[in-house]
Amino acid sequence: MFRLVFSDYFNKQVLKLSKNKPLKSQIQKAVGFLYSDMNHPSLHLHKLAGDNYWSVSVNKSIRIILKWNNDKLHLLRIGKHEDVY
């Protein structure tokens, strides 16, 4: 099993995005799927070019960028597609 690790930047962006109640619920749902079923179809998990970076979808416009490190899954950034890539 792995452990989720949230970066300070990720936490700060989640606070900003969570002012929108429906989006807050979508973020919670996506993080829950990351922990329980990373291959859930709604996440659209895919590898990015580079050193072990991955992306998942929260909704059509919001993405989470993450990175594997041994038994830890680091959630690095969250935001609109054009802002996190």
PDB file of N, CA, C and O in Angstrom, chain B, residues numbered from 101:
ATOM      1  N   MET B 101       0.847  -1.182   0.000  1.00  0.00           N
ATOM      2  CA  MET B 101       0.000   0.000   0.000  1.00  0.00           C
ATOM      3  C   MET B 101       0.889   1.240   0.000  1.00  0.00           C
ATOM      4  O   MET B 101       2.033   1.186   0.452  1.00  0.00           O
ATOM      5  N   PHE B 102       0.381   2.320  -0.490  1.00  0.00           N
ATOM      6  CA  PHE B 102       1.145   3.552  -0.535  1.00  0.00           C
ATOM      7  C   PHE B 102       0.492   4.615   0.333  1.00  0.00           C
ATOM      8  O   PHE B 102      -0.637   4.458   0.798  1.00  0.00           O
ATOM      9  N   ARG B 103       1.219   5.687   0.538  1.00  0.00           N
ATOM     10  CA  ARG B 103       0.738   6.794   1.359  1.00  0.00           C
ATOM     11  C   ARG B 103       0.648   8.038   0.493  1.00  0.00           C
ATOM     12  O   ARG B 103       1.535   8.299  -0.320  1.00  0.00           O
ATOM     13  N   LEU B 104      -0.425   8.809   0.664  1.00  0.00           N
ATOM     14  CA  LEU B 104      -0.573  10.078  -0.050  1.00  0.00           C
ATOM     15  C   LEU B 104       0.153  11.172   0.720  1.00  0.00           C
ATOM     16  O   LEU B 104       0.010  11.282   1.938  1.00  0.00           O
ATOM     17  N   VAL B 105       0.933  11.980   0.008  1.00  0.00           N
ATOM     18  CA  VAL B 105       1.653  13.099   0.597  1.00  0.00           C
ATOM     19  C   VAL B 105       1.244  14.345  -0.175  1.00  0.00           C
ATOM     20  O   VAL B 105       1.390  14.401  -1.396  1.00  0.00           O
ATOM     21  N   PHE B 106       0.732  15.342   0.535  1.00  0.00           N
ATOM     22  CA  PHE B 106       0.241  16.568  -0.095  1.00  0.00           C
ATOM     23  C   PHE B 106       1.282  17.670   0.047  1.00  0.00           C
ATOM     24  O   PHE B 106       1.708  17.990   1.157  1.00  0.00           O
ATOM     25  N   SER B 107       1.691  18.250  -1.077  1.00  0.00           N
ATOM     26  CA  SER B 107       2.653  19.354  -1.010  1.00  0.00           C
ATOM     27  C   SER B 107       1.956  20.594  -0.450  1.00  0.00           C
ATOM     28  O   SER B 107       0.731  20.708  -0.496  1.00  0.00           O
ATOM     29  N   ASP B 108       2.759  21.520   0.080  1.00  0.00           N
ATOM     30  CA  ASP B 108       2.200  22.776   0.588  1.00  0.00           C
ATOM     31  C   ASP B 108       1.483  23.533  -0.516  1.00  0.00           C
ATOM     32  O   ASP B 108       0.419  24.111  -0.291  1.00  0.00           O
ATOM     33  N   TYR B 109       2.069  23.530  -1.718  1.00  0.00           N
ATOM     34  CA  TYR B 109       1.447  24.229  -2.844  1.00  0.00           C
ATOM     35  C   TYR B 109       0.097  23.593  -3.185  1.00  0.00           C
ATOM     36  O   TYR B 109      -0.877  24.299  -3.442  1.00  0.00           O
ATOM     37  N   PHE B 110       0.044  22.276  -3.186  1.00  0.00           N
ATOM     38  CA  PHE B 110      -1.206  21.566  -3.459  1.00  0.00           C
ATOM     39  C   PHE B 110      -2.266  21.966  -2.446  1.00  0.00           C
ATOM     40  O   PHE B 110      -3.393  22.295  -2.820  1.00  0.00           O
ATOM     41  N   ASN B 111      -1.913  21.942  -1.166  1.00  0.00           N
ATOM     42  CA  ASN B 111      -2.866  22.297  -0.111  1.00  0.00           C
ATOM     43  C   ASN B 111      -3.362  23.735  -0.257  1.00  0.00           C
ATOM     44  O   ASN B 111      -4.545  24.010  -0.060  1.00  0.00           O
ATOM     45  N   LYS B 112      -2.462  24.642  -0.602  1.00  0.00           N
ATOM     46  CA  LYS B 112      -2.839  26.046  -0.777  1.00  0.00           C
ATOM     47  C   LYS B 112      -3.824  26.203  -1.946  1.00  0.00           C
ATOM     48  O   LYS B 112      -4.800  26.948  -1.848  1.00  0.00           O
ATOM     49  N   GLN B 113      -3.558  25.498  -3.043  1.00  0.00           N
ATOM     50  CA  GLN B 113      -4.448  25.580  -4.206  1.00  0.00           C
ATOM     51  C   GLN B 113      -5.802  24.936  -3.914  1.00  0.00           C
ATOM     52  O   GLN B 113      -6.830  25.425  -4.382  1.00  0.00           O
ATOM     53  N   VAL B 114      -5.814  23.853  -3.151  1.00  0.00           N
ATOM     54  CA  VAL B 114      -7.080  23.196  -2.792  1.00  0.00           C
ATOM     55  C   VAL B 114      -7.941  24.151  -1.975  1.00  0.00           C
ATOM     56  O   VAL B 114      -9.152  24.221  -2.183  1.00  0.00           O
ATOM     57  N   LEU B 115      -7.335  24.881  -1.057  1.00  0.00           N
ATOM     58  CA  LEU B 115      -8.091  25.857  -0.264  1.00  0.00           C
ATOM     59  C   LEU B 115      -8.749  26.905  -1.153  1.00  0.00           C
ATOM     60  O   LEU B 115      -9.905  27.268  -0.940  1.00  0.00           O
ATOM     61  N   LYS B 116      -8.017  27.387  -2.143  1.00  0.00           N
ATOM     62  CA  LYS B 116      -8.579  28.378  -3.070  1.00  0.00           C
ATOM     63  C   LYS B 116      -9.720  27.779  -3.890  1.00  0.00           C
ATOM     64  O   LYS B 116     -10.783  28.384  -4.032  1.00  0.00           O
ATOM     65  N   LEU B 117      -9.485  26.595  -4.422  1.00  0.00           N
ATOM     66  CA  LEU B 117     -10.483  25.956  -5.283  1.00  0.00           C
ATOM     67  C   LEU B 117     -11.708  25.495  -4.499  1.00  0.00           C
ATOM     68  O   LEU B 117     -12.801  25.406  -5.058  1.00  0.00           O
ATOM     69  N   SER B 118     -11.539  25.205  -3.220  1.00  0.00           N
ATOM     70  CA  SER B 118     -12.621  24.660  -2.397  1.00  0.00           C
ATOM     71  C   SER B 118     -13.693  25.691  -2.049  1.00  0.00           C
ATOM     72  O   SER B 118     -14.719  25.342  -1.464  1.00  0.00           O
ATOM     73  N   LYS B 119     -13.470  26.932  -2.395  1.00  0.00           N
ATOM     74  CA  LYS B 119     -14.513  27.940  -2.181  1.00  0.00           C
ATOM     75  C   LYS B 119     -15.728  27.646  -3.063  1.00  0.00           C
ATOM     76  O   LYS B 119     -16.848  28.055  -2.757  1.00  0.00           O
ATOM     77  N   ASN B 120     -15.490  26.943  -4.139  1.00  0.00           N
ATOM     78  CA  ASN B 120     -16.555  26.479  -5.026  1.00  0.00           C
ATOM     79  C   ASN B 120     -16.999  25.107  -4.500  1.00  0.00           C
ATOM     80  O   ASN B 120     -16.282  24.121  -4.666  1.00  0.00           O
ATOM     81  N   LYS B 121     -18.174  25.040  -3.869  1.00  0.00           N
ATOM     82  CA  LYS B 121     -18.635  23.814  -3.192  1.00  0.00           C
ATOM     83  C   LYS B 121     -18.687  22.584  -4.111  1.00  0.00           C
ATOM     84  O   LYS B 121     -18.207  21.520  -3.720  1.00  0.00           O
ATOM     85  N   PRO B 122     -19.266  22.703  -5.339  1.00  0.00           N
ATOM     86  CA  PRO B 122     -19.270  21.511  -6.198  1.00  0.00           C
ATOM     87  C   PRO B 122     -17.854  21.044  -6.544  1.00  0.00           C
ATOM     88  O   PRO B 122     -17.596  19.842  -6.611  1.00  0.00           O
ATOM     89  N   LEU B 123     -16.938  21.993  -6.765  1.00  0.00           N
ATOM     90  CA  LEU B 123     -15.562  21.630  -7.080  1.00  0.00           C
ATOM     91  C   LEU B 123     -14.883  20.980  -5.881  1.00  0.00           C
ATOM     92  O   LEU B 123     -14.100  20.045  -6.047  1.00  0.00           O
ATOM     93  N   LYS B 124     -15.171  21.457  -4.690  1.00  0.00           N
ATOM     94  CA  LYS B 124     -14.615  20.860  -3.465  1.00  0.00           C
ATOM     95  C   LYS B 124     -15.007  19.386  -3.390  1.00  0.00           C
ATOM     96  O   LYS B 124     -14.175  18.533  -3.082  1.00  0.00           O
ATOM     97  N   SER B 125     -16.250  19.097  -3.666  1.00  0.00           N
ATOM     98  CA  SER B 125     -16.738  17.719  -3.641  1.00  0.00           C
ATOM     99  C   SER B 125     -16.036  16.878  -4.713  1.00  0.00           C
ATOM    100  O   SER B 125     -15.694  15.722  -4.461  1.00  0.00           O
ATOM    101  N   GLN B 126     -15.819  17.440  -5.892  1.00  0.00           N
ATOM    102  CA  GLN B 126     -15.144  16.716  -6.967  1.00  0.00           C
ATOM    103  C   GLN B 126     -13.694  16.413  -6.602  1.00  0.00           C
ATOM    104  O   GLN B 126     -13.183  15.336  -6.910  1.00  0.00           O
ATOM    105  N   ILE B 127     -13.032  17.367  -5.944  1.00  0.00           N
ATOM    106  CA  ILE B 127     -11.645  17.162  -5.515  1.00  0.00           C
ATOM    107  C   ILE B 127     -11.581  16.040  -4.483  1.00  0.00           C
ATOM    108  O   ILE B 127     -10.726  15.160  -4.570  1.00  0.00           O
ATOM    109  N   GLN B 128     -12.482  16.072  -3.511  1.00  0.00           N
ATOM    110  CA  GLN B 128     -12.509  15.029  -2.484  1.00  0.00           C
ATOM    111  C   GLN B 128     -12.747  13.654  -3.113  1.00  0.00           C
ATOM    112  O   GLN B 128     -12.125  12.667  -2.721  1.00  0.00           O
ATOM    113  N   LYS B 129     -13.632  13.604  -4.070  1.00  0.00           N
ATOM    114  CA  LYS B 129     -13.947  12.346  -4.745  1.00  0.00           C
ATOM    115  C   LYS B 129     -12.721  11.831  -5.508  1.00  0.00           C
ATOM    116  O   LYS B 129     -12.405  10.643  -5.441  1.00  0.00           O
ATOM    117  N   ALA B 130     -12.031  12.720  -6.234  1.00  0.00           N
ATOM    118  CA  ALA B 130     -10.856  12.318  -7.013  1.00  0.00           C
ATOM    119  C   ALA B 130      -9.738  11.825  -6.096  1.00  0.00           C
ATOM    120  O   ALA B 130      -9.107  10.811  -6.392  1.00  0.00           O
ATOM    121  N   VAL B 131      -9.484  12.520  -4.996  1.00  0.00           N
ATOM    122  CA  VAL B 131      -8.437  12.100  -4.060  1.00  0.00           C
ATOM    123  C   VAL B 131      -8.813  10.760  -3.434  1.00  0.00           C
ATOM    124  O   VAL B 131      -7.951   9.907  -3.226  1.00  0.00           O
ATOM    125  N   GLY B 132     -10.080  10.578  -3.138  1.00  0.00           N
ATOM    126  CA  GLY B 132     -10.536   9.291  -2.610  1.00  0.00           C
ATOM    127  C   GLY B 132     -10.300   8.158  -3.598  1.00  0.00           C
ATOM    128  O   GLY B 132      -9.861   7.075  -3.209  1.00  0.00           O
ATOM    129  N   PHE B 133     -10.589   8.400  -4.874  1.00  0.00           N
ATOM    130  CA  PHE B 133     -10.327   7.389  -5.895  1.00  0.00           C
ATOM    131  C   PHE B 133      -8.831   7.123  -6.032  1.00  0.00           C
ATOM    132  O   PHE B 133      -8.419   5.979  -6.224  1.00  0.00           O
ATOM    133  N   LEU B 134      -8.020   8.171  -5.934  1.00  0.00           N
ATOM    134  CA  LEU B 134      -6.570   7.976  -6.001  1.00  0.00           C
ATOM    135  C   LEU B 134      -6.114   6.986  -4.936  1.00  0.00           C
ATOM    136  O   LEU B 134      -5.275   6.123  -5.194  1.00  0.00           O
ATOM    137  N   TYR B 135      -6.663   7.119  -3.766  1.00  0.00           N
ATOM    138  CA  TYR B 135      -6.255   6.262  -2.655  1.00  0.00           C
ATOM    139  C   TYR B 135      -6.831   4.852  -2.771  1.00  0.00           C
ATOM    140  O   TYR B 135      -6.146   3.869  -2.490  1.00  0.00           O
ATOM    141  N   SER B 136      -8.083   4.763  -3.183  1.00  0.00           N
ATOM    142  CA  SER B 136      -8.746   3.452  -3.162  1.00  0.00           C
ATOM    143  C   SER B 136      -8.675   2.696  -4.485  1.00  0.00           C
ATOM    144  O   SER B 136      -8.620   1.466  -4.487  1.00  0.00           O
ATOM    145  N   ASP B 137      -8.674   3.409  -5.610  1.00  0.00           N
ATOM    146  CA  ASP B 137      -8.712   2.755  -6.922  1.00  0.00           C
ATOM    147  C   ASP B 137      -8.111   3.687  -7.966  1.00  0.00           C
ATOM    148  O   ASP B 137      -8.840   4.368  -8.686  1.00  0.00           O
ATOM    149  N   MET B 138      -6.785   3.718  -8.049  1.00  0.00           N
ATOM    150  CA  MET B 138      -6.099   4.638  -8.968  1.00  0.00           C
ATOM    151  C   MET B 138      -6.502   4.441 -10.421  1.00  0.00           C
ATOM    152  O   MET B 138      -6.363   5.354 -11.234  1.00  0.00           O
ATOM    153  N   ASN B 139      -6.994   3.274 -10.747  1.00  0.00           N
ATOM    154  CA  ASN B 139      -7.370   2.984 -12.133  1.00  0.00           C
ATOM    155  C   ASN B 139      -8.833   3.288 -12.424  1.00  0.00           C
ATOM    156  O   ASN B 139      -9.360   2.877 -13.458  1.00  0.00           O
ATOM    157  N   HIS B 140      -9.489   4.001 -11.521  1.00  0.00           N
ATOM    158  CA  HIS B 140     -10.882   4.352 -11.757  1.00  0.00           C
ATOM    159  C   HIS B 140     -10.957   5.153 -13.062  1.00  0.00           C
ATOM    160  O   HIS B 140     -10.165   6.073 -13.266  1.00  0.00           O
ATOM    161  N   PRO B 141     -11.901   4.813 -13.943  1.00  0.00           N
ATOM    162  CA  PRO B 141     -11.968   5.469 -15.257  1.00  0.00           C
ATOM    163  C   PRO B 141     -12.137   6.989 -15.202  1.00  0.00           C
ATOM    164  O   PRO B 141     -11.672   7.688 -16.102  1.00  0.00           O
ATOM    165  N   SER B 142     -12.783   7.506 -14.177  1.00  0.00           N
ATOM    166  CA  SER B 142     -13.018   8.948 -14.127  1.00  0.00           C
ATOM    167  C   SER B 142     -11.739   9.745 -13.895  1.00  0.00           C
ATOM    168  O   SER B 142     -11.706  10.944 -14.172  1.00  0.00           O
ATOM    169  N   LEU B 143     -10.678   9.098 -13.388  1.00  0.00           N
ATOM    170  CA  LEU B 143      -9.424   9.802 -13.122  1.00  0.00           C
ATOM    171  C   LEU B 143      -8.595  10.041 -14.387  1.00  0.00           C
ATOM    172  O   LEU B 143      -7.810  10.988 -14.441  1.00  0.00           O
ATOM    173  N   HIS B 144      -8.763   9.202 -15.388  1.00  0.00           N
ATOM    174  CA  HIS B 144      -7.973   9.325 -16.627  1.00  0.00           C
ATOM    175  C   HIS B 144      -6.482   9.427 -16.311  1.00  0.00           C
ATOM    176  O   HIS B 144      -5.783  10.287 -16.847  1.00  0.00           O
ATOM    177  N   LEU B 145      -6.007   8.550 -15.444  1.00  0.00           N
ATOM    178  CA  LEU B 145      -4.606   8.537 -15.037  1.00  0.00           C
ATOM    179  C   LEU B 145      -3.720   8.318 -16.255  1.00  0.00           C
ATOM    180  O   LEU B 145      -3.930   7.383 -17.028  1.00  0.00           O
ATOM    181  N   HIS B 146      -2.718   9.197 -16.419  1.00  0.00           N
ATOM    182  CA  HIS B 146      -1.749   9.000 -17.494  1.00  0.00           C
ATOM    183  C   HIS B 146      -0.400   9.589 -17.119  1.00  0.00           C
ATOM    184  O   HIS B 146      -0.303  10.555 -16.362  1.00  0.00           O
ATOM    185  N   LYS B 147       0.636   8.974 -17.673  1.00  0.00           N
ATOM    186  CA  LYS B 147       2.007   9.390 -17.398  1.00  0.00           C
ATOM    187  C   LYS B 147       2.333  10.601 -18.253  1.00  0.00           C
ATOM    188  O   LYS B 147       1.934  10.689 -19.415  1.00  0.00           O
ATOM    189  N   LEU B 148       3.068  11.536 -17.654  1.00  0.00           N
ATOM    190  CA  LEU B 148       3.537  12.705 -18.370  1.00  0.00           C
ATOM    191  C   LEU B 148       4.990  12.485 -18.788  1.00  0.00           C
ATOM    192  O   LEU B 148       5.691  11.644 -18.225  1.00  0.00           O
ATOM    193  N   ALA B 149       5.422  13.241 -19.768  1.00  0.00           N
ATOM    194  CA  ALA B 149       6.827  13.180 -20.165  1.00  0.00           C
ATOM    195  C   ALA B 149       7.665  13.676 -19.000  1.00  0.00           C
ATOM    196  O   ALA B 149       7.299  14.640 -18.328  1.00  0.00           O
ATOM    197  N   GLY B 150       8.769  13.026 -18.767  1.00  0.00           N
ATOM    198  CA  GLY B 150       9.622  13.439 -17.665  1.00  0.00           C
ATOM    199  C   GLY B 150       9.860  12.310 -16.692  1.00  0.00           C
ATOM    200  O   GLY B 150       9.654  11.140 -17.015  1.00  0.00           O
ATOM    201  N   ASP B 151      10.289  12.662 -15.521  1.00  0.00           N
ATOM    202  CA  ASP B 151      10.747  11.707 -14.523  1.00  0.00           C
ATOM    203  C   ASP B 151       9.631  11.284 -13.577  1.00  0.00           C
ATOM    204  O   ASP B 151       9.514  11.805 -12.468  1.00  0.00           O
ATOM    205  N   ASN B 152       8.812  10.334 -14.026  1.00  0.00           N
ATOM    206  CA  ASN B 152       7.805   9.712 -13.167  1.00  0.00           C
ATOM    207  C   ASN B 152       6.691  10.656 -12.709  1.00  0.00           C
ATOM    208  O   ASN B 152       6.180  10.503 -11.599  1.00  0.00           O
ATOM    209  N   TYR B 153       6.309  11.614 -13.528  1.00  0.00           N
ATOM    210  CA  TYR B 153       5.178  12.493 -13.236  1.00  0.00           C
ATOM    211  C   TYR B 153       3.930  11.932 -13.897  1.00  0.00           C
ATOM    212  O   TYR B 153       3.977  11.388 -15.001  1.00  0.00           O
ATOM    213  N   TRP B 154       2.807  12.078 -13.190  1.00  0.00           N
ATOM    214  CA  TRP B 154       1.530  11.565 -13.667  1.00  0.00           C
ATOM    215  C   TRP B 154       0.471  12.646 -13.521  1.00  0.00           C
ATOM    216  O   TRP B 154       0.657  13.617 -12.788  1.00  0.00           O
ATOM    217  N   SER B 155      -0.640  12.470 -14.223  1.00  0.00           N
ATOM    218  CA  SER B 155      -1.750  13.411 -14.140  1.00  0.00           C
ATOM    219  C   SER B 155      -3.055  12.642 -13.994  1.00  0.00           C
ATOM    220  O   SER B 155      -3.223  11.567 -14.569  1.00  0.00           O
ATOM    221  N   VAL B 156      -3.974  13.204 -13.218  1.00  0.00           N
ATOM    222  CA  VAL B 156      -5.329  12.676 -13.129  1.00  0.00           C
ATOM    223  C   VAL B 156      -6.306  13.842 -13.279  1.00  0.00           C
ATOM    224  O   VAL B 156      -5.974  14.993 -12.995  1.00  0.00           O
ATOM    225  N   SER B 157      -7.490  13.522 -13.723  1.00  0.00           N
ATOM    226  CA  SER B 157      -8.528  14.524 -13.927  1.00  0.00           C
ATOM    227  C   SER B 157      -9.455  14.583 -12.727  1.00  0.00           C
ATOM    228  O   SER B 157      -9.887  13.552 -12.210  1.00  0.00           O
ATOM    229  N   VAL B 158      -9.756  15.796 -12.289  1.00  0.00           N
ATOM    230  CA  VAL B 158     -10.794  16.012 -11.287  1.00  0.00           C
ATOM    231  C   VAL B 158     -12.116  16.216 -12.021  1.00  0.00           C
ATOM    232  O   VAL B 158     -13.146  15.657 -11.644  1.00  0.00           O
ATOM    233  N   ASN B 159     -12.067  17.018 -13.064  1.00  0.00           N
ATOM    234  CA  ASN B 159     -13.203  17.232 -13.969  1.00  0.00           C
ATOM    235  C   ASN B 159     -12.627  17.610 -15.327  1.00  0.00           C
ATOM    236  O   ASN B 159     -11.448  17.361 -15.578  1.00  0.00           O
ATOM    237  N   LYS B 160     -13.427  18.205 -16.209  1.00  0.00           N
ATOM    238  CA  LYS B 160     -12.937  18.512 -17.555  1.00  0.00           C
ATOM    239  C   LYS B 160     -11.791  19.511 -17.564  1.00  0.00           C
ATOM    240  O   LYS B 160     -10.952  19.466 -18.463  1.00  0.00           O
ATOM    241  N   SER B 161     -11.732  20.405 -16.596  1.00  0.00           N
ATOM    242  CA  SER B 161     -10.700  21.443 -16.639  1.00  0.00           C
ATOM    243  C   SER B 161      -9.672  21.381 -15.512  1.00  0.00           C
ATOM    244  O   SER B 161      -8.619  22.008 -15.624  1.00  0.00           O
ATOM    245  N   ILE B 162      -9.939  20.654 -14.440  1.00  0.00           N
ATOM    246  CA  ILE B 162      -9.034  20.628 -13.285  1.00  0.00           C
ATOM    247  C   ILE B 162      -8.226  19.329 -13.281  1.00  0.00           C
ATOM    248  O   ILE B 162      -8.775  18.237 -13.428  1.00  0.00           O
ATOM    249  N   ARG B 163      -6.900  19.473 -13.107  1.00  0.00           N
ATOM    250  CA  ARG B 163      -5.987  18.335 -13.078  1.00  0.00           C
ATOM    251  C   ARG B 163      -5.188  18.315 -11.787  1.00  0.00           C
ATOM    252  O   ARG B 163      -4.960  19.352 -11.164  1.00  0.00           O
ATOM    253  N   ILE B 164      -4.769  17.131 -11.399  1.00  0.00           N
ATOM    254  CA  ILE B 164      -3.836  16.943 -10.292  1.00  0.00           C
ATOM    255  C   ILE B 164      -2.562  16.346 -10.884  1.00  0.00           C
ATOM    256  O   ILE B 164      -2.608  15.352 -11.610  1.00  0.00           O
ATOM    257  N   ILE B 165      -1.430  16.964 -10.565  1.00  0.00           N
ATOM    258  CA  ILE B 165      -0.128  16.445 -10.984  1.00  0.00           C
ATOM    259  C   ILE B 165       0.488  15.742  -9.779  1.00  0.00           C
ATOM    260  O   ILE B 165       0.527  16.290  -8.678  1.00  0.00           O
ATOM    261  N   LEU B 166       0.963  14.528 -10.005  1.00  0.00           N
ATOM    262  CA  LEU B 166       1.513  13.744  -8.914  1.00  0.00           C
ATOM    263  C   LEU B 166       2.786  13.045  -9.337  1.00  0.00           C
ATOM    264  O   LEU B 166       3.102  12.949 -10.523  1.00  0.00           O
ATOM    265  N   LYS B 167       3.512  12.556  -8.343  1.00  0.00           N
ATOM    266  CA  LYS B 167       4.775  11.865  -8.604  1.00  0.00           C
ATOM    267  C   LYS B 167       4.933  10.720  -7.617  1.00  0.00           C
ATOM    268  O   LYS B 167       4.658  10.862  -6.425  1.00  0.00           O
ATOM    269  N   TRP B 168       5.383   9.580  -8.136  1.00  0.00           N
ATOM    270  CA  TRP B 168       5.671   8.419  -7.296  1.00  0.00           C
ATOM    271  C   TRP B 168       7.055   8.551  -6.698  1.00  0.00           C
ATOM    272  O   TRP B 168       7.984   9.025  -7.352  1.00  0.00           O
ATOM    273  N   ASN B 169       7.186   8.131  -5.458  1.00  0.00           N
ATOM    274  CA  ASN B 169       8.483   8.067  -4.800  1.00  0.00           C
ATOM    275  C   ASN B 169       8.417   6.915  -3.805  1.00  0.00           C
ATOM    276  O   ASN B 169       7.916   7.071  -2.691  1.00  0.00           O
ATOM    277  N   ASN B 170       8.927   5.762  -4.216  1.00  0.00           N
ATOM    278  CA  ASN B 170       8.881   4.539  -3.414  1.00  0.00           C
ATOM    279  C   ASN B 170       7.441   4.207  -3.040  1.00  0.00           C
ATOM    280  O   ASN B 170       6.636   3.921  -3.926  1.00  0.00           O
ATOM    281  N   ASP B 171       7.096   4.235  -1.768  1.00  0.00           N
ATOM    282  CA  ASP B 171       5.739   3.884  -1.332  1.00  0.00           C
ATOM    283  C   ASP B 171       4.885   5.124  -1.077  1.00  0.00           C
ATOM    284  O   ASP B 171       3.857   5.045  -0.404  1.00  0.00           O
ATOM    285  N   LYS B 172       5.307   6.263  -1.612  1.00  0.00           N
ATOM    286  CA  LYS B 172       4.569   7.512  -1.412  1.00  0.00           C
ATOM    287  C   LYS B 172       4.097   8.069  -2.747  1.00  0.00           C
ATOM    288  O   LYS B 172       4.811   8.014  -3.749  1.00  0.00           O
ATOM    289  N   LEU B 173       2.903   8.596  -2.741  1.00  0.00           N
ATOM    290  CA  LEU B 173       2.347   9.271  -3.904  1.00  0.00           C
ATOM    291  C   LEU B 173       2.228  10.746  -3.536  1.00  0.00           C
ATOM    292  O   LEU B 173       1.382  11.124  -2.727  1.00  0.00           O
ATOM    293  N   HIS B 174       3.073  11.569  -4.130  1.00  0.00           N
ATOM    294  CA  HIS B 174       3.126  12.992  -3.822  1.00  0.00           C
ATOM    295  C   HIS B 174       2.169  13.753  -4.734  1.00  0.00           C
ATOM    296  O   HIS B 174       2.332  13.734  -5.954  1.00  0.00           O
ATOM    297  N   LEU B 175       1.179  14.419  -4.156  1.00  0.00           N
ATOM    298  CA  LEU B 175       0.281  15.276  -4.906  1.00  0.00           C
ATOM    299  C   LEU B 175       0.917  16.661  -4.918  1.00  0.00           C
ATOM    300  O   LEU B 175       0.993  17.327  -3.886  1.00  0.00           O
ATOM    301  N   LEU B 176       1.369  17.085  -6.082  1.00  0.00           N
ATOM    302  CA  LEU B 176       2.201  18.275  -6.197  1.00  0.00           C
ATOM    303  C   LEU B 176       1.419  19.540  -6.536  1.00  0.00           C
ATOM    304  O   LEU B 176       1.575  20.571  -5.882  1.00  0.00           O
ATOM    305  N   ARG B 177       0.576  19.452  -7.565  1.00  0.00           N
ATOM    306  CA  ARG B 177      -0.145  20.634  -8.031  1.00  0.00           C
ATOM    307  C   ARG B 177      -1.574  20.250  -8.388  1.00  0.00           C
ATOM    308  O   ARG B 177      -1.868  19.107  -8.739  1.00  0.00           O
ATOM    309  N   ILE B 178      -2.450  21.243  -8.288  1.00  0.00           N
ATOM    310  CA  ILE B 178      -3.827  21.088  -8.733  1.00  0.00           C
ATOM    311  C   ILE B 178      -4.256  22.405  -9.332  1.00  0.00           C
ATOM    312  O   ILE B 178      -3.914  23.469  -8.815  1.00  0.00           O
ATOM    313  N   GLY B 179      -5.003  22.344 -10.417  1.00  0.00           N
ATOM    314  CA  GLY B 179      -5.495  23.559 -11.030  1.00  0.00           C
ATOM    315  C   GLY B 179      -5.976  23.299 -12.444  1.00  0.00           C
ATOM    316  O   GLY B 179      -6.076  22.156 -12.889  1.00  0.00           O
ATOM    317  N   LYS B 180      -6.270  24.381 -13.132  1.00  0.00           N
ATOM    318  CA  LYS B 180      -6.725  24.267 -14.509  1.00  0.00           C
ATOM    319  C   LYS B 180      -5.612  23.674 -15.370  1.00  0.00           C
ATOM    320  O   LYS B 180      -4.425  23.861 -15.101  1.00  0.00           O
ATOM    321  N   HIS B 181      -6.017  22.971 -16.385  1.00  0.00           N
ATOM    322  CA  HIS B 181      -5.088  22.290 -17.282  1.00  0.00           C
ATOM    323  C   HIS B 181      -3.961  23.216 -17.724  1.00  0.00           C
ATOM    324  O   HIS B 181      -2.790  22.846 -17.642  1.00  0.00           O
ATOM    325  N   GLU B 182      -4.295  24.391 -18.182  1.00  0.00           N
ATOM    326  CA  GLU B 182      -3.275  25.320 -18.693  1.00  0.00           C
ATOM    327  C   GLU B 182      -2.362  25.867 -17.595  1.00  0.00           C
ATOM    328  O   GLU B 182      -1.280  26.369 -17.900  1.00  0.00           O
ATOM    329  N   ASP B 183      -2.766  25.783 -16.342  1.00  0.00           N
ATOM    330  CA  ASP B 183      -1.964  26.321 -15.244  1.00  0.00           C
ATOM    331  C   ASP B 183      -0.994  25.304 -14.639  1.00  0.00           C
ATOM    332  O   ASP B 183       0.049  25.692 -14.113  1.00  0.00           O
ATOM    333  N   VAL B 184      -1.314  24.031 -14.703  1.00  0.00           N
ATOM    334  CA  VAL B 184      -0.465  23.028 -14.047  1.00  0.00           C
ATOM    335  C   VAL B 184       0.531  22.362 -14.980  1.00  0.00           C
ATOM    336  O   VAL B 184       1.489  21.743 -14.517  1.00  0.00           O
ATOM    337  N   TYR B 185       0.323  22.479 -16.283  1.00  0.00           N
ATOM    338  CA  TYR B 185       1.269  21.866 -17.227  1.00  0.00           C
ATOM    339  C   TYR B 185       2.319  22.857 -17.639  1.00  0.00           C
ATOM    340  O   TYR B 185       3.203  22.527 -18.429  1.00  0.00           O
TER     341      TYR B 185
END
